[in-house]
Amino acid sequence: LEFRRVLFRSANYDKRQVAARTLGDLVRKLGERVLPEIIPILEKGLESDDCDKRQGVCVGLSEIITSTSREMVLTFVDSLVPTVQRALCDKDPQVRKAAAKTFDSLHSTVGARALDDILPTMLEQLQDSSLHEYTLDGLRQIMAIKSRAVLPYLIPQLTAPRSEER
């Protein structure tokens, strides 16, 4: 699968976009038959030390999400959510930016479930000093793309009185 090599290893963003579109075409044509094989490959790619590869994962996931039916995305949402969430808190700013676009695709497909599944954990991670900077920027990236959906969700969360257990 040539698209995989280009998607993961190319430092050229345009080439990664073309590879992602090829992946999207493959998913559109073969759908449920290839997703069980492709999604784990992308999830594993997020573990790479190479930030271009991690960014490629986000580009590929975004293309998959927009290329398949809502039902298929919901079938894999339990795998997609943690992957998108990890990418939103990645140490590399370009990966976080690409992950925000993936979040946008996920939200456009599954609606409020993306907010409910991803944002609470990110808000909790703001308390972790080792993740704070990356998580905060991940939230900023989401807000830059999806503020109309995210802001009404975040404001009550951020202004609610905190219990002693938190």
Summary of the structure (lengths in Angstrom):
residues: 166
radius of gyration: 15.8
end to end distance: 46.7
largest distance: 53.0
contacts: 523
relative contact order: 0.10
helix: 82%
strand: 0%
